[in-house]
């Protein structure tokens, strides 16, 4: 039964008008009665997955009394190599190569400070589809572990195309040096709409307090929340006070307080 299902599935796959990057999942059962009544993919008999090398999205399905075949979002990542190294105290160099470039329009790199954390894109613009590829991440900070993912971008008609992950493994590094608590100058400054306040928090300090004061020393804005873990953080001030009201233009002071240490930066709010 299993062999016949495989043969039938392959014939059906050949008959499908689907892109080469389509991914399929096949579930089989011995009798129609064994099929799940609610149409869910779970069943008590054997199951296996047929996936293409490139992967990619696919929407479609087919069923008979002994099998069910449908498109799925899971896929095998593009085969290739991707690794990271610390080439300067605050520079991580990423290098990669893939087996098949095809119609790729470029690459995107994503980074997190946790292997299981949320990954954010590092590069602002799609990287050129050159092989071997190289990119320098100069936005890292000391004494921190970083994990990276690489995606190849292929054109599908949308402005940014669609992405396919390169490899299963993450590239990771740990930067050297010592992370110290520090408040960076807000940017932009002066500002009209919003300004970004970036700050580093060392591991050996108490819960930080980040506040905005006016020239009289009165607290205008308190950035409340759970104690931040060590690392680099940023908040955005939109020129409002704790009541959500827009404050008057003028000079203000941003203060970062951690235990006995206090660091202050001057901010100018324009009309």
C-alpha positions as CSV (number, residue, x, y, z in Angstrom):
1,X,0.0,0.0,0.0
2,X,2.8,2.4,0.9
3,X,4.7,1.8,-2.3
4,X,1.6,2.3,-4.5
5,X,0.8,5.6,-2.6
6,X,4.4,6.8,-3.3
7,X,4.1,6.0,-7.0
8,X,0.7,7.6,-7.2
9,X,1.9,10.7,-5.4
10,X,4.9,11.1,-7.8
11,X,2.5,10.8,-10.8
12,X,0.3,13.4,-9.3
13,X,3.2,15.7,-8.6
14,X,4.2,15.5,-12.2
15,X,0.7,16.4,-13.3
16,X,0.6,19.5,-11.0
17,X,1.2,22.8,-12.7
18,X,3.3,24.2,-9.9
19,X,6.6,26.2,-9.6
20,X,9.8,24.3,-9.2
21,X,10.1,25.6,-5.6
22,X,6.8,24.0,-4.5
23,X,6.8,22.0,-1.3
24,X,4.4,19.2,-0.7
25,X,3.5,17.0,2.3
26,X,1.9,13.6,1.8
27,X,-0.1,11.7,4.4
28,X,-1.4,8.2,3.8
29,X,-3.9,5.8,5.4
30,X,-4.9,2.2,4.7
31,X,-8.6,2.8,4.4
32,X,-11.0,5.8,4.0
33,X,-12.2,5.1,7.6
34,X,-8.7,5.8,8.9
35,X,-8.7,9.3,7.5
36,X,-9.3,12.1,10.0
37,X,-12.9,13.2,9.9
38,X,-12.1,16.9,10.4
39,X,-9.7,17.0,7.5
40,X,-6.7,17.6,9.8
41,X,-3.3,16.4,8.6
42,X,-2.9,14.0,11.6
43,X,-3.6,10.3,11.1
44,X,-2.7,7.0,12.7
45,X,-0.9,5.5,9.7
46,X,2.4,6.2,8.0
47,X,3.3,9.7,6.8
48,X,6.2,11.2,5.1
49,X,7.2,14.5,3.5
50,X,8.2,15.3,-0.1
51,X,10.0,18.6,-0.3
52,X,11.8,20.3,-3.1
53,X,15.4,21.5,-2.7
54,X,14.5,25.1,-3.0
55,X,11.3,25.2,-1.1
56,X,8.8,28.1,-1.2
57,X,5.1,28.7,-0.8
58,X,2.5,26.6,-2.6
59,X,-1.3,26.5,-2.3
60,X,-3.1,23.4,-3.5
61,X,-4.3,19.9,-2.5
62,X,-5.5,16.6,-3.8
63,X,-7.2,13.7,-2.1
64,X,-8.3,10.1,-2.7
65,X,-9.6,7.3,-0.5
66,X,-6.0,6.4,0.5
67,X,-3.9,9.6,0.6
68,X,-4.0,13.3,0.9
69,X,-1.5,15.7,-0.7
70,X,-1.3,19.4,-0.1
71,X,1.1,22.4,-0.3
72,X,2.8,23.3,3.0
73,X,4.9,26.2,4.2
74,X,7.8,24.0,5.4
75,X,10.7,23.6,3.1
76,X,14.3,22.6,2.9
77,X,16.6,25.6,3.1
78,X,18.9,26.5,0.2
79,X,22.1,24.5,0.4
80,X,25.2,26.6,1.1
81,X,27.6,27.9,3.7
82,X,27.2,30.8,6.0
83,X,29.6,31.8,8.8
84,X,30.5,34.8,11.0
85,X,33.7,35.9,12.6
86,X,34.8,38.9,14.7
87,X,37.3,40.7,12.5
88,X,37.6,43.8,14.7
89,X,36.5,44.5,18.3
90,X,33.2,45.9,17.0
91,X,32.9,44.4,13.5
92,X,31.4,41.1,12.6
93,X,32.2,39.9,9.1
94,X,29.7,37.5,7.5
95,X,30.6,35.3,4.5
96,X,28.5,33.0,2.5
97,X,28.1,31.0,-0.7
98,X,25.2,28.9,-2.1
99,X,25.0,26.1,-4.6
100,X,22.4,27.7,-6.8
101,X,21.9,31.4,-7.3
102,X,19.2,31.2,-10.1
103,X,17.1,34.3,-10.4
104,X,18.1,35.6,-7.1
105,X,18.0,39.4,-6.7
106,X,20.1,39.5,-3.5
107,X,20.4,38.6,0.1
108,X,19.1,39.7,3.5
109,X,20.8,39.1,6.9
110,X,18.9,38.8,10.1
111,X,20.4,39.1,13.7
112,X,19.3,38.3,17.2
113,X,21.0,38.2,20.6
114,X,19.4,34.8,21.3
115,X,19.4,31.6,19.2
116,X,15.7,31.4,19.9
117,X,14.9,35.1,19.9
118,X,13.4,37.5,17.4
119,X,15.6,38.1,14.4
120,X,15.7,41.6,12.9
121,X,17.1,42.5,9.5
122,X,20.6,44.1,9.7
123,X,21.0,45.4,6.2
124,X,18.8,48.3,5.1
125,X,18.9,47.5,1.4
126,X,18.9,44.1,-0.2
127,X,22.5,43.0,-0.7
128,X,23.8,42.4,-4.2
129,X,23.6,38.8,-5.5
130,X,27.4,38.3,-5.6
131,X,29.1,35.0,-4.8
132,X,30.9,34.5,-2.6
133,X,29.1,37.1,-0.5
134,X,30.5,39.2,2.3
135,X,29.0,41.8,4.7
136,X,30.4,43.7,7.7
137,X,28.0,44.2,10.6
138,X,29.3,47.4,12.4
139,X,26.3,47.8,14.6
140,X,27.3,45.2,17.3
141,X,28.4,46.0,20.8
142,X,30.9,44.4,23.2
143,X,30.6,41.3,25.4
144,X,27.5,39.9,23.6
145,X,26.6,36.9,21.7
146,X,25.0,37.4,18.2
147,X,23.2,34.9,16.0
148,X,22.7,35.4,12.3
149,X,20.4,34.0,9.6
150,X,20.9,34.4,5.8
151,X,18.1,34.5,3.3
152,X,18.3,34.6,-0.5
153,X,15.8,36.9,-2.1
154,X,14.1,35.7,-5.3
155,X,11.8,37.8,-7.5
156,X,8.1,37.0,-7.4
157,X,6.6,40.2,-8.6
158,X,6.4,41.9,-5.2
159,X,8.8,44.9,-4.4
160,X,10.9,42.8,-2.1
161,X,10.5,39.4,-3.7
162,X,10.3,36.3,-1.4
163,X,13.0,34.9,0.8
164,X,14.5,31.5,1.2
165,X,16.7,30.6,4.2
166,X,20.2,29.4,3.5
167,X,21.0,26.3,5.6
168,X,19.6,25.0,8.8
169,X,22.4,26.2,11.1
170,X,22.8,29.7,12.5
171,X,26.0,31.6,12.3
172,X,27.1,32.9,15.7
173,X,29.8,34.9,17.4
174,X,30.6,36.5,20.7
175,X,32.2,39.9,20.7
176,X,35.0,40.8,23.0
177,X,35.7,43.8,25.2
178,X,33.6,44.9,28.1
179,X,30.1,46.3,27.9
180,X,29.7,49.4,30.0
181,X,26.5,51.3,30.8
182,X,26.4,54.3,28.5
183,X,23.8,56.9,27.2
184,X,24.4,57.9,23.6
185,X,23.5,61.3,22.2
186,X,19.8,61.2,21.0
187,X,19.3,61.3,17.2
188,X,18.2,63.5,15.6
189,X,18.9,66.4,17.9
190,X,17.4,69.0,17.6
191,X,14.2,67.2,16.6
192,X,10.6,68.0,15.7
193,X,8.7,64.7,15.5
194,X,10.7,62.0,17.2
195,X,14.1,61.3,18.5
196,X,15.8,57.9,19.2
197,X,17.6,57.5,22.6
198,X,20.1,54.6,22.4
199,X,21.8,53.3,25.6
200,X,23.9,50.3,26.7
201,X,23.2,48.5,29.9
202,X,26.0,46.4,31.5
203,X,25.3,43.1,33.2
204,X,26.4,44.2,36.7
205,X,24.0,47.2,37.2
206,X,20.7,47.5,38.8
207,X,17.4,48.2,37.0
208,X,17.9,51.3,34.8
209,X,15.7,54.4,34.9
210,X,15.4,56.4,31.7
211,X,13.7,59.8,32.1
212,X,13.3,63.2,30.4
213,X,13.6,66.4,32.6
214,X,12.8,70.0,31.7
215,X,15.2,72.8,32.6
216,X,13.6,73.2,36.0
217,X,14.4,69.6,36.9
218,X,10.8,68.4,36.7
219,X,10.3,64.9,35.3
220,X,8.5,65.2,32.0
221,X,8.6,61.6,30.7
222,X,9.5,58.3,32.3
223,X,10.2,55.3,30.1
224,X,8.7,52.6,32.3
225,X,8.8,48.9,31.8
226,X,10.5,45.7,33.1
227,X,14.2,45.9,34.0
228,X,16.2,45.7,30.8
229,X,18.7,42.9,30.3
230,X,22.3,43.8,29.5
231,X,23.0,44.9,25.9
232,X,22.1,47.7,23.6
233,X,18.6,49.2,23.8
234,X,16.7,52.2,22.3
235,X,13.5,54.1,22.9
236,X,11.8,56.7,20.9
237,X,10.6,60.0,22.4
238,X,7.8,61.8,20.5
239,X,7.9,65.0,22.5
240,X,5.0,64.0,24.8
241,X,4.8,63.9,28.6
242,X,3.6,61.0,30.8
243,X,0.0,62.2,30.2
244,X,0.5,61.9,26.4
245,X,0.4,65.7,25.9
246,X,2.8,67.4,23.6
247,X,5.3,69.5,25.6
248,X,6.4,73.0,24.6
249,X,9.5,73.4,22.4
250,X,12.8,74.1,24.3
251,X,15.7,72.4,26.0
252,X,15.2,69.1,27.8
253,X,17.6,66.6,29.4
254,X,17.6,62.8,29.0
255,X,18.9,61.0,32.1
256,X,19.9,57.3,32.4
257,X,20.2,56.2,36.0
258,X,21.6,52.8,37.1
259,X,22.4,52.4,40.8
260,X,24.8,55.2,41.7
261,X,25.6,56.2,38.2
262,X,23.8,58.9,36.3
263,X,24.5,60.0,32.7
264,X,22.7,63.0,31.1
265,X,22.2,64.2,27.5
266,X,20.8,67.5,26.3
267,X,17.9,67.4,23.8
268,X,16.3,70.3,21.9
269,X,12.7,70.1,20.9
270,X,11.7,72.4,18.0
271,X,8.2,73.6,17.0
